[in-house]
Amino acid sequence: MPSDPIISLRGVTKIYGSGPTAFQALKGIDLDIAQGDFVAVMGPSGSGKSTTMNILGCLDVPSGGEFLFKGRHVETLDRDQRALLRRRYLGFVFQGFNLLSRTTALENVELPLLYRGEDKKARYDSGMAALDKVGLKDWWDHTPAELSGGQQQRVAIARAIVTQPDVLLADEPTGNLDSERSIEIMELLTDLNRNSGITVLMVTHEPDMAAYARTIVHFKDGHVERIEEGVSA
């Protein structure tokens, strides 16, 4: 069950550009995300949800306000420090899978460990364990072209969790999937959240996918419009 906040945003703003052409994407975001929560982020295009997720993923920095991760002020970190935080604590899942086409499922999953400098046996053991978690251990030697869309997204999720992150950020993870495959992916994310304790932050436009979350955060015009409990709360 959710506990103390792992992430806190206080008065976070984001301005792109300067002078008369400046655009304020975020207008003072206050948000707490509890460790172990499953959060769906919703809102129309231009509402600020993607900007917020980029800041939470340490891919962008706020123009103002405070961003605390496990009590540490992320807004004060430099680029290299943010990269270390990202590699150590965060996993990412994208709508387009972003798999390397000419490598096997296992090699795709091992990639974050390769960047960490882990040896071959450690990469193999961790990669196979991650594939096992997503139900694809027997498909380890298949390339993306030999996998269905749902299987490719499972490989992408395995790659995201192979480093045992505290937080998994998923950007429209079911956007390229049919209804049946979408349900499979949402059930997998729910299982990882409940049984592995991973905090899940998911952007989605689909209310039926958001319903899997415990908490639903609605964005509008650069603000958090409202926060409500999901069906799974």
C-alpha positions as CSV (number, residue, x, y, z in Angstrom):
1,M,0.0,0.0,0.0
2,P,1.1,3.6,-0.6
3,S,3.3,5.1,2.1
4,D,5.4,8.2,2.5
5,P,5.9,10.4,-0.7
6,I,8.8,9.3,-2.9
7,I,8.2,12.4,-5.1
8,S,7.1,15.9,-4.1
9,L,6.6,18.9,-6.4
10,R,6.1,22.3,-4.8
11,G,5.2,25.3,-6.9
12,V,6.9,23.8,-10.0
13,T,6.8,26.0,-13.1
14,K,8.2,25.5,-16.5
15,I,8.7,28.3,-19.1
16,Y,9.9,27.7,-22.6
17,G,11.5,30.6,-24.5
18,S,11.8,34.2,-23.3
19,G,10.4,37.6,-23.9
20,P,7.1,38.0,-25.7
21,T,7.3,34.5,-27.2
22,A,7.7,32.8,-23.8
23,F,5.3,30.0,-23.1
24,Q,4.5,28.9,-19.5
25,A,3.8,25.2,-19.7
26,L,3.5,24.7,-15.9
27,K,2.0,27.3,-13.7
28,G,2.8,26.1,-10.2
29,I,2.4,22.3,-9.8
30,D,1.9,20.9,-6.3
31,L,1.9,17.1,-6.2
32,D,2.9,14.3,-3.8
33,I,3.4,10.7,-5.1
34,A,3.4,8.1,-2.4
35,Q,5.9,5.2,-2.6
36,G,4.2,2.2,-4.0
37,D,1.4,4.2,-5.6
38,F,0.1,3.6,-9.2
39,V,-0.6,7.0,-10.7
40,A,-2.3,7.7,-14.0
41,V,-1.7,11.2,-15.4
42,M,-4.4,12.5,-17.8
43,G,-5.2,15.7,-19.6
44,P,-5.6,17.2,-23.1
45,S,-2.7,18.1,-25.3
46,G,-0.9,21.2,-23.9
47,S,-2.2,20.6,-20.4
48,G,1.3,20.1,-18.9
49,K,1.2,16.4,-18.2
50,S,4.1,15.5,-20.6
51,T,6.2,18.4,-19.3
52,T,5.6,17.2,-15.8
53,M,6.6,13.6,-16.6
54,N,9.8,14.8,-18.3
55,I,10.7,16.7,-15.1
56,L,9.8,13.7,-13.0
57,G,12.0,11.5,-15.2
58,C,14.9,13.9,-14.9
59,L,14.8,14.5,-18.6
60,D,14.0,18.2,-18.1
61,V,14.4,20.7,-15.3
62,P,11.8,23.1,-13.8
63,S,12.1,26.8,-14.3
64,G,11.0,27.4,-10.6
65,G,9.8,25.5,-7.6
66,E,11.0,22.4,-5.8
67,F,11.3,18.8,-7.0
68,L,12.1,16.4,-4.2
69,F,12.9,12.7,-4.9
70,K,13.3,10.7,-1.7
71,G,13.8,14.0,0.1
72,R,16.6,15.2,-2.2
73,H,16.2,18.5,-4.1
74,V,16.5,17.4,-7.7
75,E,16.3,20.9,-9.1
76,T,19.7,21.6,-7.6
77,L,21.4,18.7,-9.4
78,D,23.6,19.1,-12.5
79,R,23.1,17.1,-15.7
80,D,25.5,14.3,-14.6
81,Q,23.9,14.0,-11.2
82,R,20.4,13.8,-12.8
83,A,21.7,11.1,-15.2
84,L,22.9,9.1,-12.2
85,L,19.6,9.4,-10.4
86,R,17.8,8.4,-13.6
87,R,20.0,5.3,-14.1
88,R,19.8,4.2,-10.5
89,Y,16.1,4.8,-9.6
90,L,14.0,5.2,-12.7
91,G,12.8,2.9,-15.5
92,F,11.1,4.1,-18.7
93,V,8.4,2.5,-21.0
94,F,7.4,4.3,-24.2
95,Q,4.5,4.0,-26.6
96,G,6.8,3.0,-29.5
97,F,8.7,0.3,-27.6
98,N,12.1,1.7,-28.7
99,L,13.7,-1.7,-29.1
100,L,16.8,-2.3,-31.1
101,S,15.6,-4.2,-34.2
102,R,18.6,-6.4,-34.9
103,T,19.2,-7.7,-31.3
104,T,17.4,-10.3,-29.3
105,A,14.9,-9.7,-26.5
106,L,17.6,-10.6,-24.0
107,E,20.1,-8.2,-25.5
108,N,17.5,-5.4,-25.5
109,V,16.8,-6.1,-21.8
110,E,20.5,-6.2,-20.9
111,L,21.2,-2.8,-22.4
112,P,20.8,-0.7,-19.2
113,L,23.1,-3.1,-17.4
114,L,25.7,-2.7,-20.2
115,Y,25.6,1.0,-19.7
116,R,26.2,0.4,-16.0
117,G,29.3,-1.7,-16.8
118,E,28.0,-5.0,-15.3
119,D,29.7,-8.2,-16.5
120,K,28.3,-10.6,-18.9
121,K,27.0,-13.2,-16.4
122,A,25.3,-10.5,-14.2
123,R,23.6,-9.1,-17.3
124,Y,22.4,-12.5,-18.4
125,D,21.1,-13.5,-15.0
126,S,19.3,-10.2,-14.4
127,G,18.0,-10.0,-18.0
128,M,16.5,-13.5,-17.9
129,A,15.0,-12.8,-14.5
130,A,13.3,-9.7,-15.9
131,L,12.0,-11.5,-19.0
132,D,10.7,-14.2,-16.7
133,K,8.8,-11.5,-14.7
134,V,7.0,-10.4,-17.9
135,G,6.3,-14.0,-19.1
136,L,8.8,-14.0,-21.9
137,K,11.7,-16.1,-20.6
138,D,11.3,-18.7,-23.4
139,W,11.4,-15.9,-26.0
140,W,14.8,-14.5,-25.0
141,D,16.5,-15.2,-28.4
142,H,13.8,-13.7,-30.6
143,T,14.2,-10.3,-32.3
144,P,11.5,-7.7,-32.2
145,A,10.4,-8.6,-35.7
146,E,9.6,-12.1,-34.4
147,L,7.4,-10.8,-31.6
148,S,3.9,-9.4,-31.5
149,G,3.2,-5.8,-30.4
150,G,2.2,-6.9,-26.9
151,Q,5.3,-9.1,-26.6
152,Q,7.5,-6.2,-27.7
153,Q,6.0,-4.0,-25.0
154,R,6.7,-6.7,-22.5
155,V,10.3,-6.8,-23.5
156,A,10.4,-3.0,-23.1
157,I,8.9,-3.3,-19.6
158,A,11.5,-6.0,-18.8
159,R,14.2,-3.6,-20.0
160,A,12.7,-0.9,-17.7
161,I,12.7,-3.1,-14.6
162,V,16.0,-5.0,-15.1
163,T,17.8,-2.4,-13.0
164,Q,15.2,-2.8,-10.2
165,P,14.0,0.8,-10.3
166,D,12.0,2.5,-7.6
167,V,9.8,4.3,-10.1
168,L,8.5,3.2,-13.5
169,L,7.5,6.0,-15.9
170,A,5.2,4.8,-18.7
171,D,4.2,7.1,-21.5
172,E,1.1,5.9,-23.3
173,P,2.3,2.2,-22.8
174,T,-0.8,0.8,-24.5
175,G,-1.1,3.5,-27.3
176,N,0.1,1.1,-30.1
177,L,-1.8,-2.0,-28.9
178,D,-5.2,-3.5,-29.4
179,S,-7.7,-3.8,-26.6
180,E,-6.7,-7.4,-25.6
181,R,-3.0,-6.6,-25.6
182,S,-3.6,-3.4,-23.7
183,I,-5.4,-5.2,-20.9
184,E,-2.4,-7.7,-20.7
185,I,0.1,-4.8,-20.3
186,M,-2.1,-3.0,-17.7
187,E,-2.4,-6.3,-15.7
188,L,1.4,-6.7,-15.9
189,L,2.0,-3.1,-14.7
190,T,-0.5,-3.7,-11.9
191,D,1.3,-6.9,-10.9
192,L,4.7,-5.1,-10.8
193,N,3.2,-2.4,-8.7
194,R,1.5,-4.7,-6.2
195,N,4.0,-7.5,-6.0
196,S,7.3,-5.8,-6.7
197,G,6.6,-2.6,-5.0
198,I,7.5,-0.4,-8.0
199,T,5.9,3.0,-8.0
200,V,4.2,3.4,-11.4
201,L,3.6,6.8,-13.1
202,M,1.6,6.5,-16.4
203,V,0.5,9.0,-18.9
204,T,-2.7,7.9,-20.8
205,H,-5.5,9.4,-22.8
206,E,-7.7,6.3,-22.2
207,P,-10.0,6.3,-19.1
208,D,-10.3,2.5,-19.2
209,M,-6.5,2.2,-18.8
210,A,-6.4,4.9,-16.1
211,A,-8.9,2.9,-14.2
212,Y,-6.2,0.4,-13.3
213,A,-4.4,3.1,-11.3
214,R,-4.9,3.9,-7.6
215,T,-4.6,7.6,-8.1
216,I,-5.6,9.6,-11.2
217,V,-4.2,13.1,-11.6
218,H,-5.9,15.4,-14.1
219,F,-4.0,18.3,-15.7
220,K,-5.5,21.3,-17.4
221,D,-3.8,24.5,-18.7
222,G,-0.6,24.0,-16.8
223,H,-2.3,23.2,-13.5
224,V,-3.3,20.1,-11.6
225,E,-7.1,20.4,-12.0
226,R,-8.0,17.6,-9.6
227,I,-6.9,14.3,-8.1
228,E,-9.2,11.4,-7.6
229,E,-9.0,7.8,-6.6
230,G,-8.9,5.1,-9.3
231,V,-11.0,2.0,-9.3
232,S,-8.0,0.0,-7.9
233,A,-7.6,2.3,-4.8
